[in-house]
Amino acid sequence: MTSVKPRKLKLYGFNNLTKTLSFNMYDVSYAKTPAHQQAYLEYIDEVYSAERLTATLQEVADIIGAHILNIAAQDYEPQGASVTMLIAEGRPEPEKEDVVMHLDKSHITVHTYPEKHPHHGICTFRADIDVSTCGEISPLNALNFLLQRFETDIAIIDYRVRGFTREVSGKKIYIDHRMNSIQHYIAAALRRDYNIVDVNVYQENIFHTKMMLREFDLNDYLFDVTEAELSATDRSRIRRLLKQEMAEIFYGRNLPTVKDV
């Protein structure tokens, strides 16, 4: 994992730069019957419950070196969950009775959205994650952990540095680390598995990366059925449906029907 090491600045006051890493992560599956589809939604709700998502965000806070101030978690009916975690840079020192800490308006959030196609058996799970920090801690340090934890098929990632901080001379600093692409912070082993596209606005410190899995094993995308139980025609049809769903999410628009693969 690549670690962000900001260049040393002699600042006037606290580092007020806000660094925000935002994900839309998508997993796609196939569930044949309405009963299978309902079972899939219940499975997702269990695996990505508010309790389990809280544990994931606690690991994120630990990775980026943040202190957790408050956690709010909620499971929803009929499905989905949300967790919001307020964090601050650094950790309190337990041996001291009085602790003074700058509350730097940082947070980590996750919201989940399981859903299914009304006719074709395709089920799509989306998780929206925001890691927003101030000061020297960087959300980019949690990038690989989150990609691996959610084992995502498609990831839409945004990173933006907002605001400014000041050097002691009064000069404004709008970014405190080198940044050309989010890809530079993704492990090489992960990059090899994905098709990746960048859309960056360097002068505005806005960075955008889209990732889509290159290849997949059909058995990993079937819920309550195996590839061996399907006819050759069904295997081809389901592969086409999965590929269609992934491509439409990746490109952000409805596409002409892809050919059987």
C-alpha contacts under 8 A as a table, 3 or more apart, distances in Angstrom:
res1	aa1	res2	aa2	distance
1	M	141	N	7.24
1	M	144	N	6.61
1	M	185	Y	7.27
1	M	186	I	7.36
1	M	187	A	6.08
2	T	141	N	6.71
2	T	185	Y	5.52
2	T	186	I	7.49
2	T	187	A	7.46
3	S	140	L	7.78
3	S	141	N	5.66
3	S	185	Y	7.92
4	V	138	S	6.64
4	V	140	L	7.21
4	V	141	N	6.72
4	V	177	H	7.55
5	K	177	H	7.14
6	P	136	E	6.92
6	P	176	D	5.69
6	P	177	H	4.82
6	P	178	R	7.92
7	R	176	D	6.43
7	R	177	H	6.22
9	L	167	E	6.81
10	K	167	E	5.64
10	K	168	V	6.15
11	L	14	F	6.99
11	L	15	N	7.11
11	L	165	T	7.49
11	L	166	R	5.67
11	L	167	E	4.19
11	L	168	V	5.15
12	Y	165	T	7.91
12	Y	166	R	5.58
12	Y	167	E	5.33
12	Y	168	V	4.52
12	Y	169	S	7.90
12	Y	170	G	7.44
13	G	166	R	7.67
14	F	135	G	7.07
14	F	165	T	7.53
15	N	134	C	6.88
15	N	135	G	4.68
15	N	136	E	7.11
15	N	165	T	5.44
15	N	166	R	7.67
16	N	134	C	5.98
16	N	135	G	6.14
16	N	163	G	6.96
16	N	164	F	6.07
16	N	165	T	5.05
17	L	134	C	5.58
17	L	135	G	6.38
17	L	161	V	6.65
17	L	162	R	5.94
17	L	163	G	5.36
17	L	164	F	5.16
17	L	165	T	5.86
17	L	174	Y	7.13
17	L	175	I	7.23
18	T	132	S	6.84
18	T	133	T	5.70
18	T	134	C	4.68
18	T	135	G	7.43
18	T	161	V	5.58
18	T	162	R	5.10
18	T	163	G	6.35
19	K	132	S	5.64
19	K	133	T	5.33
19	K	134	C	6.30
19	K	138	S	6.90
19	K	139	P	7.01
19	K	159	Y	7.25
19	K	160	R	5.85
19	K	161	V	4.52
19	K	162	R	6.50
20	T	130	D	6.91
20	T	131	V	5.70
20	T	132	S	4.18
20	T	133	T	6.42
20	T	139	P	6.83
20	T	158	D	7.88
20	T	159	Y	5.58
20	T	160	R	5.40
20	T	161	V	6.49
21	L	130	D	5.74
21	L	131	V	5.17
21	L	132	S	6.29
21	L	139	P	6.04
21	L	140	L	6.87
21	L	157	I	7.21
21	L	158	D	5.76
21	L	159	Y	4.51
21	L	160	R	6.80
22	S	128	D	7.40
22	S	129	I	5.67
22	S	130	D	4.44
22	S	131	V	6.45
22	S	157	I	5.66
22	S	158	D	5.04
22	S	159	Y	6.35
23	F	127	A	7.72
23	F	128	D	5.57
23	F	129	I	5.05
23	F	130	D	6.45
23	F	155	A	6.64
23	F	156	I	5.65
23	F	157	I	4.61
23	F	158	D	6.52
24	N	126	R	6.72
24	N	127	A	5.87
24	N	128	D	4.69
24	N	129	I	6.66
24	N	155	A	5.68
24	N	156	I	5.01
24	N	157	I	6.51
25	M	126	R	5.51
25	M	127	A	5.18
25	M	128	D	6.43
25	M	150	F	7.60
25	M	152	T	5.86
25	M	153	D	7.49
25	M	154	I	5.87
25	M	155	A	4.56
25	M	156	I	6.49
26	Y	124	T	6.79
26	Y	125	F	5.59
26	Y	126	R	4.55
26	Y	127	A	6.61
26	Y	152	T	5.69
26	Y	153	D	5.80
26	Y	154	I	5.13
26	Y	155	A	6.38
27	D	124	T	5.78
27	D	125	F	5.13
27	D	126	R	6.59
27	D	151	E	7.77
27	D	152	T	5.48
27	D	153	D	5.19
27	D	154	I	6.92
28	V	122	I	7.09
28	V	123	C	5.84
28	V	124	T	4.58
28	V	125	F	6.40
28	V	153	D	6.98
28	V	221	Y	6.92
28	V	242	L	6.94
28	V	245	E	7.58
28	V	246	M	7.37
29	S	122	I	5.88
29	S	123	C	5.14
29	S	124	T	6.36
29	S	221	Y	4.59
29	S	222	L	6.00
29	S	223	F	6.90
29	S	242	L	7.29
30	Y	121	G	5.47
30	Y	122	I	4.69
30	Y	123	C	5.86
30	Y	221	Y	5.94
30	Y	222	L	5.06
30	Y	223	F	6.01
30	Y	238	I	7.36
30	Y	242	L	7.53
31	A	34	P	7.78
31	A	36	H	5.32
31	A	37	Q	5.13
31	A	40	Y	7.16
31	A	121	G	5.07
31	A	122	I	6.43
31	A	123	C	6.89
31	A	222	L	6.38
31	A	223	F	5.14
31	A	224	D	7.27
32	K	36	H	6.16
32	K	37	Q	7.02
32	K	120	H	7.96
32	K	121	G	5.20
32	K	223	F	7.82
33	T	36	H	5.06
33	T	37	Q	6.17
33	T	121	G	6.88
34	P	37	Q	4.93
34	P	38	Q	6.15
34	P	121	G	7.90
35	A	38	Q	5.17
35	A	39	A	6.17
36	H	39	A	4.97
36	H	40	Y	6.10
36	H	223	F	7.09
36	H	224	D	6.94
37	Q	40	Y	4.98
37	Q	41	L	6.39
37	Q	116	K	7.21
37	Q	121	G	7.09
37	Q	123	C	7.20
38	Q	41	L	5.15
38	Q	42	E	6.30
39	A	42	E	5.08
39	A	43	Y	6.09
40	Y	43	Y	4.99
40	Y	44	I	6.21
40	Y	123	C	7.91
40	Y	223	F	6.92
41	L	44	I	5.13
41	L	45	D	6.17
41	L	79	Q	7.23
41	L	114	P	6.43
41	L	115	E	7.35
42	E	45	D	5.05
42	E	46	E	6.29
42	E	79	Q	7.70
43	Y	46	E	5.16
43	Y	47	V	6.21
44	I	47	V	5.13
44	I	48	Y	5.78
44	I	49	S	7.86
44	I	114	P	7.19
44	I	125	F	7.78
45	D	48	Y	5.30
45	D	49	S	5.35
45	D	79	Q	6.23
45	D	80	G	6.26
45	D	81	A	7.68
46	E	49	S	5.18
47	V	52	R	7.10
48	Y	51	E	7.95
48	Y	52	R	5.93
48	Y	53	L	5.93
48	Y	81	A	7.47
48	Y	112	T	7.79
49	S	52	R	5.31
49	S	53	L	6.08
49	S	75	D	6.60
49	S	80	G	7.62
49	S	81	A	6.13
50	A	53	L	5.05
50	A	54	T	5.99
50	A	73	A	5.66
50	A	74	Q	5.75
50	A	75	D	5.61
50	A	81	A	5.40
50	A	82	S	6.15
50	A	83	V	6.29
51	E	54	T	5.17
51	E	55	A	6.58
51	E	73	A	7.42
52	R	55	A	5.14
52	R	56	T	6.47
53	L	56	T	4.99
53	L	57	L	6.28
53	L	83	V	6.93
53	L	110	V	7.55
54	T	57	L	5.14
54	T	58	Q	6.15
54	T	73	A	7.24
54	T	83	V	6.33
55	A	58	Q	5.07
55	A	59	E	6.45
56	T	59	E	5.18
56	T	60	V	6.45
57	L	60	V	4.83
57	L	61	A	6.22
57	L	85	M	7.69
57	L	108	I	7.02
57	L	109	T	7.83
58	Q	61	A	5.11
58	Q	62	D	6.31
58	Q	68	I	7.85
59	E	62	D	5.03
59	E	63	I	6.16
60	V	63	I	5.05
60	V	64	I	6.33
60	V	142	A	5.92
60	V	145	F	7.79
60	V	146	L	7.98
61	A	64	I	5.42
61	A	65	G	6.04
61	A	66	A	5.00
61	A	67	H	6.86
61	A	68	I	7.10
61	A	87	I	7.61
62	D	65	G	5.09
62	D	66	A	6.08
62	D	67	H	7.73
63	I	66	A	7.81
63	I	141	N	6.87
63	I	142	A	6.22
64	I	137	I	6.10
64	I	138	S	6.24
64	I	139	P	6.31
64	I	141	N	5.89
64	I	142	A	6.42
65	G	89	E	6.93
65	G	90	G	6.10
65	G	91	R	7.57
65	G	137	I	6.67
66	A	87	I	6.04
66	A	88	A	5.61
66	A	89	E	4.87
66	A	90	G	5.30
66	A	91	R	6.55
66	A	137	I	7.45
67	H	87	I	5.40
67	H	88	A	5.16
67	H	89	E	6.14
67	H	90	G	5.79
67	H	91	R	4.99
67	H	92	P	7.45
68	I	71	I	7.68
68	I	85	M	6.95
68	I	86	L	6.11
68	I	87	I	4.49
68	I	88	A	6.57
69	L	85	M	7.41
69	L	86	L	5.37
69	L	87	I	5.25
69	L	88	A	6.93
70	N	85	M	5.70
70	N	86	L	5.17
70	N	87	I	7.22
71	I	83	V	7.18
71	I	84	T	5.84
71	I	85	M	4.52
71	I	86	L	6.54
72	A	83	V	5.70
72	A	84	T	5.21
72	A	85	M	6.45
73	A	81	A	7.66
73	A	82	S	5.77
73	A	83	V	4.30
73	A	84	T	6.42
74	Q	81	A	5.63
74	Q	82	S	5.30
74	Q	83	V	6.40
75	D	79	Q	7.41
75	D	80	G	6.17
75	D	81	A	4.28
75	D	82	S	6.54
76	Y	79	Q	5.31
76	Y	80	G	5.30
76	Y	81	A	5.56
77	E	80	G	7.14
79	Q	113	Y	7.57
79	Q	114	P	6.88
80	G	111	H	7.35
80	G	112	T	5.08
80	G	113	Y	5.42
80	G	114	P	6.37
81	A	111	H	5.82
81	A	112	T	5.44
81	A	113	Y	7.80
82	S	109	T	7.41
82	S	110	V	5.55
82	S	111	H	4.37
82	S	112	T	6.52
83	V	109	T	5.56
83	V	110	V	5.34
83	V	111	H	6.68
84	T	107	H	7.20
84	T	108	I	6.00
84	T	109	T	4.42
84	T	110	V	6.68
85	M	107	H	5.51
85	M	108	I	5.09
85	M	109	T	6.11
86	L	105	K	7.51
86	L	106	S	6.04
86	L	107	H	4.41
86	L	108	I	6.53
87	I	103	L	7.82
87	I	104	D	7.82
87	I	105	K	7.37
87	I	106	S	5.26
87	I	107	H	5.27
87	I	108	I	7.39
88	A	91	R	7.87
88	A	101	M	7.87
88	A	102	H	7.14
88	A	103	L	5.44
88	A	104	D	5.59
88	A	105	K	7.08
88	A	106	S	6.01
88	A	133	T	7.91
89	E	102	H	7.61
89	E	103	L	7.66
89	E	104	D	6.92
89	E	133	T	7.77
89	E	134	C	7.32
89	E	135	G	6.76
89	E	136	E	7.79
89	E	137	I	6.57
92	P	99	V	6.45
92	P	101	M	7.43
93	E	96	K	5.84
93	E	99	V	7.11
94	P	97	E	7.38
96	K	99	V	6.58
103	L	106	S	7.85
104	D	133	T	7.60
104	D	134	C	5.83
104	D	135	G	7.44
105	K	133	T	7.43
105	K	134	C	7.08
106	S	131	V	7.97
106	S	132	S	5.37
106	S	133	T	4.57
106	S	134	C	6.11
107	H	130	D	7.76
107	H	131	V	6.15
107	H	132	S	5.31
107	H	133	T	6.60
108	I	129	I	7.39
108	I	130	D	5.54
108	I	131	V	4.50
108	I	132	S	6.22
109	T	128	D	7.95
109	T	129	I	5.57
109	T	130	D	5.21
109	T	131	V	6.69
110	V	127	A	6.70
110	V	128	D	5.49
110	V	129	I	4.41
110	V	130	D	6.59
111	H	127	A	5.68
111	H	128	D	5.20
111	H	129	I	6.67
112	T	125	F	7.36
112	T	126	R	5.71
112	T	127	A	4.39
112	T	128	D	6.35
113	Y	125	F	5.84
113	Y	126	R	4.99
113	Y	127	A	6.27
114	P	123	C	7.54
114	P	124	T	6.00
114	P	125	F	4.28
114	P	126	R	6.15
115	E	123	C	5.82
115	E	124	T	5.47
115	E	125	F	6.29
116	K	121	G	7.01
116	K	122	I	5.80
116	K	123	C	4.08
116	K	124	T	5.96
117	H	120	H	5.88
117	H	121	G	5.97
117	H	122	I	5.27
117	H	123	C	6.12
118	P	121	G	7.33
120	H	241	L	7.80
122	I	241	L	7.27
122	I	242	L	7.11
122	I	245	E	7.92
131	V	139	P	5.75
132	S	139	P	6.64
133	T	137	I	6.70
133	T	138	S	6.59
133	T	139	P	6.61
134	C	137	I	6.95
138	S	141	N	5.98
139	P	142	A	5.71
139	P	143	L	7.19
140	L	143	L	5.18
140	L	185	Y	6.87
141	N	144	N	7.48
141	N	185	Y	7.81
142	A	145	F	5.37
142	A	146	L	6.27
143	L	146	L	5.48
143	L	147	L	6.37
143	L	185	Y	7.23
143	L	186	I	6.89
144	N	147	L	5.13
144	N	148	Q	6.11
144	N	185	Y	7.75
144	N	186	I	5.94
144	N	187	A	6.61
145	F	148	Q	5.29
145	F	149	R	5.94
146	L	149	R	5.01
146	L	150	F	6.13
147	L	150	F	5.64
147	L	151	E	5.99
147	L	152	T	6.36
148	Q	151	E	5.02
148	Q	152	T	7.49
152	T	155	A	6.47
153	D	211	M	7.96
153	D	212	M	5.86
153	D	213	L	5.27
153	D	246	M	7.51
154	I	210	K	7.47
154	I	211	M	5.45
154	I	212	M	4.49
154	I	213	L	6.45
154	I	246	M	6.94
154	I	249	I	7.49
154	I	250	F	6.56
155	A	210	K	5.80
155	A	211	M	5.05
155	A	212	M	6.67
156	I	208	H	7.62
156	I	209	T	6.11
156	I	210	K	4.60
156	I	211	M	6.46
156	I	250	F	7.74
157	I	208	H	5.77
157	I	209	T	5.15
157	I	210	K	6.17
158	D	206	I	7.48
158	D	207	F	5.75
158	D	208	H	4.59
158	D	209	T	6.51
159	Y	182	I	7.33
159	Y	206	I	6.13
159	Y	207	F	5.12
159	Y	208	H	6.48
160	R	205	N	5.77
160	R	206	I	4.70
160	R	207	F	6.23
161	V	174	Y	7.47
161	V	175	I	6.47
161	V	205	N	5.73
161	V	206	I	7.01
162	R	174	Y	7.22
162	R	205	N	7.66
163	G	174	Y	6.49
164	F	172	K	6.04
164	F	173	I	5.37
164	F	174	Y	4.64
164	F	175	I	7.38
165	T	172	K	5.69
165	T	173	I	5.19
165	T	174	Y	6.74
166	R	169	S	7.64
166	R	170	G	5.53
166	R	171	K	5.49
166	R	172	K	4.59
166	R	173	I	5.73
167	E	170	G	5.34
167	E	171	K	5.38
167	E	172	K	6.55
167	E	173	I	7.12
168	V	171	K	7.41
173	I	176	D	6.80
175	I	178	R	7.90
175	I	205	N	7.56
179	M	182	I	7.74
180	N	184	H	7.64
180	N	202	Y	7.58
181	S	184	H	5.73
181	S	185	Y	7.87
181	S	198	D	7.36
181	S	200	N	7.45
181	S	207	F	6.44
181	S	208	H	7.90
181	S	209	T	7.87
182	I	185	Y	5.65
182	I	186	I	7.04
182	I	207	F	6.67
182	I	208	H	7.21
182	I	209	T	6.47
183	Q	186	I	5.16
183	Q	191	R	7.72
183	Q	209	T	7.30
184	H	187	A	7.89
186	I	190	L	6.76
186	I	191	R	6.57
187	A	190	L	5.40
187	A	191	R	6.38
188	A	191	R	5.02
188	A	192	R	6.31
189	A	192	R	5.46
189	A	193	D	7.03
190	L	193	D	5.41
190	L	194	Y	6.99
191	R	194	Y	5.50
191	R	195	N	7.71
191	R	196	I	7.59
192	R	195	N	7.94
193	D	213	L	5.93
193	D	214	R	5.84
193	D	215	E	7.57
194	Y	211	M	5.79
194	Y	212	M	5.19
194	Y	213	L	4.38
194	Y	214	R	5.03
195	N	211	M	5.61
195	N	212	M	5.24
195	N	213	L	6.30
195	N	214	R	5.92
196	I	209	T	6.90
196	I	210	K	5.59
196	I	211	M	4.55
196	I	212	M	6.65
197	V	209	T	5.69
197	V	210	K	5.24
197	V	211	M	6.69
198	D	207	F	7.64
198	D	208	H	5.71
198	D	209	T	4.52
198	D	210	K	6.52
199	V	207	F	6.61
199	V	208	H	5.09
199	V	209	T	6.35
200	N	206	I	5.93
200	N	207	F	4.49
200	N	208	H	5.56
201	V	204	E	5.61
201	V	205	N	6.27
201	V	206	I	5.10
201	V	207	F	6.28
202	Y	205	N	4.96
202	Y	206	I	6.11
202	Y	207	F	7.25
203	Q	206	I	7.78
210	K	250	F	6.96
211	M	250	F	7.38
212	M	246	M	7.39
212	M	250	F	6.57
213	L	216	F	7.31
216	F	220	D	7.59
217	D	220	D	5.62
217	D	221	Y	7.33
218	L	221	Y	5.36
218	L	222	L	6.65
218	L	227	E	6.73
218	L	239	R	7.04
219	N	222	L	5.40
219	N	226	T	5.77
219	N	227	E	5.61
222	L	225	V	5.83
222	L	226	T	6.38
222	L	227	E	7.58
223	F	226	T	7.86
225	V	229	E	6.77
226	T	229	E	5.47
226	T	230	L	7.10
227	E	230	L	5.40
227	E	235	R	6.91
228	A	231	S	7.80
230	L	233	T	7.99
230	L	234	D	5.89
230	L	235	R	6.12
231	S	234	D	5.15
231	S	235	R	6.19
232	A	235	R	5.11
232	A	236	S	6.21
233	T	236	S	5.23
233	T	237	R	6.17
234	D	237	R	4.99
234	D	238	I	6.00
235	R	238	I	5.28
235	R	239	R	6.12
236	S	239	R	5.23
236	S	240	R	6.24
236	S	260	D	5.60
236	S	261	V	5.77
237	R	240	R	5.12
237	R	241	L	6.28
237	R	260	D	6.19
237	R	261	V	8.00
238	I	241	L	5.00
238	I	242	L	6.12
239	R	242	L	5.19
239	R	243	K	6.03
239	R	260	D	7.16
239	R	261	V	6.43
240	R	243	K	5.12
240	R	244	Q	5.99
240	R	258	V	6.51
240	R	259	K	6.61
240	R	260	D	5.10
240	R	261	V	6.10
241	L	244	Q	5.05
241	L	245	E	6.19
242	L	245	E	5.17
242	L	246	M	6.26
243	K	246	M	5.23
243	K	247	A	6.10
243	K	258	V	7.74
244	Q	247	A	5.24
244	Q	248	E	6.16
244	Q	255	L	7.68
244	Q	257	T	6.86
244	Q	258	V	6.21
245	E	248	E	5.32
245	E	249	I	6.29
246	M	249	I	5.25
246	M	250	F	6.07
247	A	250	F	5.04
247	A	251	Y	6.06
247	A	255	L	7.86
248	E	251	Y	5.30
248	E	252	G	5.62
248	E	253	R	5.35
248	E	254	N	5.47
248	E	255	L	6.13
249	I	252	G	5.03
249	I	253	R	6.92
